[in-house]
Amino acid sequence: MFAVTAFRRHPGRVSENSVALDLDDAGLARGLPRPLHRHDAIQDVPFRPVGFRDDDLPSALERSARWLREVQEWLGEPVDVIGVHLDYDDSPDGVYYEVKLLCNDEDLAGAPIAVRAQEATDPAAAQ
């Protein structure tokens, strides 16, 4: 468990209350759904590129959309995605397409969940 300062994204409701987050060694929430395909991965900080690799572009895009829906359901609000990057690898052994979603670290750490949980137990924290 880590305590971090989480900032609410709602206009006019900025809070600097510390909340406890259950993070793994990579700084990701333990409950965060992970991409399931062997070519897909959540990458490093500061903005986490979540990569979906496939030789078939529609398949990579479909998996990225499925993952976004899962994370949004888990998070309870839309995920902050600051960018979508498409790359390719034309080397003989490479997986050709890679779709990367650049995601907000706090969302992948589950900060909005922790903030809501704290507000539910301590109404003064919501102010």
PLY file of the C-alpha trace (Angstrom):
ply
format ascii 1.0
element vertex 127
property float x
property float y
property float z
element edge 126
property int vertex1
property int vertex2
end_header
0.00 0.00 0.00
1.24 3.43 -0.92
-0.14 6.81 0.11
-0.20 9.36 -2.66
-1.74 12.73 -3.23
-4.49 12.27 -5.76
-6.05 15.22 -7.51
-9.71 15.12 -8.53
-10.32 16.01 -12.17
-13.68 17.62 -11.56
-13.73 21.41 -12.17
-13.91 23.40 -8.98
-13.28 20.34 -6.79
-9.51 20.04 -6.55
-8.41 18.17 -3.45
-4.95 17.36 -2.17
-6.00 14.65 0.29
-3.67 11.66 0.55
-5.23 8.30 -0.21
-3.85 4.77 0.12
-3.35 2.87 -3.14
-2.73 -0.88 -3.48
0.05 -0.89 -6.09
2.33 -3.57 -7.48
6.10 -3.08 -7.98
5.49 -1.31 -11.30
3.21 1.27 -9.66
0.02 -0.17 -11.15
-3.11 -0.99 -9.17
-3.24 -4.68 -8.35
-6.87 -4.81 -9.55
-6.13 -3.16 -12.91
-7.17 -5.43 -15.80
-4.08 -6.40 -17.80
-4.07 -6.94 -21.57
-4.41 -10.69 -22.13
-2.76 -11.30 -25.51
0.92 -12.32 -25.36
1.96 -9.40 -27.60
0.19 -6.76 -25.47
1.67 -4.98 -22.45
1.42 -1.99 -20.15
4.73 -0.18 -20.47
6.69 2.27 -18.29
6.00 5.72 -16.83
5.44 8.77 -16.84
2.49 8.30 -19.18
2.02 4.60 -19.54
2.01 3.41 -23.14
-0.24 0.35 -23.25
0.76 -1.57 -26.38
-1.32 -3.92 -28.52
0.76 -5.74 -31.15
-0.54 -7.83 -34.04
0.10 -8.53 -37.71
-3.57 -7.66 -38.26
-4.31 -3.98 -37.47
-8.08 -4.43 -36.87
-7.30 -7.15 -34.29
-4.91 -4.88 -32.39
-7.44 -2.03 -32.49
-10.27 -4.31 -31.30
-8.17 -5.56 -28.37
-7.24 -2.00 -27.42
-10.93 -0.98 -27.47
-11.91 -4.04 -25.41
-9.21 -3.25 -22.85
-10.32 0.41 -22.64
-13.90 -0.70 -21.93
-12.70 -3.11 -19.20
-10.55 -0.46 -17.54
-13.32 2.15 -17.75
-15.72 -0.29 -16.05
-13.11 -1.08 -13.37
-12.21 2.60 -12.86
-15.81 3.80 -12.77
-15.07 6.69 -15.14
-13.42 7.25 -18.53
-9.69 6.57 -18.68
-7.51 9.58 -19.49
-5.86 8.66 -22.80
-3.57 11.47 -23.89
-2.59 9.95 -27.20
-2.88 7.02 -29.57
0.25 6.01 -31.47
0.48 3.59 -34.38
3.83 2.06 -35.22
5.06 -0.84 -37.31
8.00 -3.23 -37.37
8.90 -4.53 -40.83
11.76 -6.73 -39.61
11.46 -10.41 -40.60
10.68 -11.62 -37.06
8.67 -8.61 -35.90
4.96 -8.29 -35.20
4.02 -5.71 -37.84
1.57 -3.33 -36.11
1.69 -1.82 -32.63
-1.12 0.37 -31.34
-0.11 2.31 -28.21
-2.56 4.08 -25.92
-0.79 6.70 -23.78
-2.67 6.49 -20.48
-2.66 8.60 -17.32
-0.56 7.00 -14.54
-3.03 7.90 -11.78
-5.84 6.13 -13.62
-3.77 2.96 -14.06
-2.82 3.11 -10.38
-6.52 3.25 -9.45
-6.36 6.72 -7.84
-9.98 7.64 -8.74
-11.18 4.42 -7.07
-9.19 5.17 -3.92
-10.44 8.77 -3.81
-14.07 7.65 -4.09
-13.53 5.00 -1.40
-11.99 7.56 0.94
-14.82 10.03 0.28
-17.36 7.30 1.05
-15.80 6.69 4.47
-14.79 10.30 5.21
-17.24 12.88 3.78
-14.88 15.71 4.83
-12.32 14.41 2.29
-14.69 15.30 -0.57
-14.35 19.01 0.12
0 1
1 2
2 3
3 4
4 5
5 6
6 7
7 8
8 9
9 10
10 11
11 12
12 13
13 14
14 15
15 16
16 17
17 18
18 19
19 20
20 21
21 22
22 23
23 24
24 25
25 26
26 27
27 28
28 29
29 30
30 31
31 32
32 33
33 34
34 35
35 36
36 37
37 38
38 39
39 40
40 41
41 42
42 43
43 44
44 45
45 46
46 47
47 48
48 49
49 50
50 51
51 52
52 53
53 54
54 55
55 56
56 57
57 58
58 59
59 60
60 61
61 62
62 63
63 64
64 65
65 66
66 67
67 68
68 69
69 70
70 71
71 72
72 73
73 74
74 75
75 76
76 77
77 78
78 79
79 80
80 81
81 82
82 83
83 84
84 85
85 86
86 87
87 88
88 89
89 90
90 91
91 92
92 93
93 94
94 95
95 96
96 97
97 98
98 99
99 100
100 101
101 102
102 103
103 104
104 105
105 106
106 107
107 108
108 109
109 110
110 111
111 112
112 113
113 114
114 115
115 116
116 117
117 118
118 119
119 120
120 121
121 122
122 123
123 124
124 125
125 126
